[in-house]
Amino acid sequence: MFSWLDKVLNYFNEPASGVRARNDKGRFVADDKSTKDVNEAYVDGKTPKRKPRKAPAKKPTTGKRGRPRKTAVKK
């Protein structure tokens, strides 16, 4: 029916590809902040969602390490 309508509806349903846009010299293109709905830094114009960060693993404590502290002089 309306091919442009299908493109518009599919644009919002498809996930972001995450492929960065490059100029003719092969350098990354920056995002234009004046356009709020389009991100020029990516090929498909959509910013990919960030992955949640993993919590860093805690290091096990195996006793005292390093230089010993200065001890008080006993009288």
Contacts in CASP RR format, 6 or more apart in sequence:
PFRMAT RR
TARGET T0000
AUTHOR 0000-0000-0000
METHOD contacts of the structure
MODEL  1
MFSWLDKVLNYFNEPASGVRARNDKGRFVADDKSTKDVNEAYVDGKTPKR
KPRKAPAKKPTTGKRGRPRKTAVKK
14 44 0 8 1.000
15 48 0 8 1.000
16 42 0 8 1.000
16 44 0 8 1.000
16 45 0 8 1.000
16 46 0 8 1.000
16 47 0 8 1.000
16 48 0 8 1.000
16 49 0 8 1.000
17 42 0 8 1.000
17 43 0 8 1.000
17 44 0 8 1.000
17 46 0 8 1.000
17 48 0 8 1.000
18 42 0 8 1.000
18 43 0 8 1.000
18 44 0 8 1.000
18 48 0 8 1.000
19 42 0 8 1.000
19 43 0 8 1.000
19 44 0 8 1.000
20 28 0 8 1.000
20 29 0 8 1.000
20 41 0 8 1.000
20 42 0 8 1.000
20 43 0 8 1.000
21 28 0 8 1.000
21 29 0 8 1.000
21 40 0 8 1.000
21 41 0 8 1.000
21 42 0 8 1.000
21 43 0 8 1.000
21 45 0 8 1.000
22 28 0 8 1.000
22 29 0 8 1.000
23 29 0 8 1.000
28 41 0 8 1.000
29 40 0 8 1.000
29 41 0 8 1.000
30 40 0 8 1.000
30 41 0 8 1.000
31 39 0 8 1.000
31 40 0 8 1.000
31 41 0 8 1.000
32 38 0 8 1.000
32 40 0 8 1.000
38 45 0 8 1.000
39 45 0 8 1.000
39 46 0 8 1.000
39 47 0 8 1.000
41 47 0 8 1.000
42 48 0 8 1.000
END
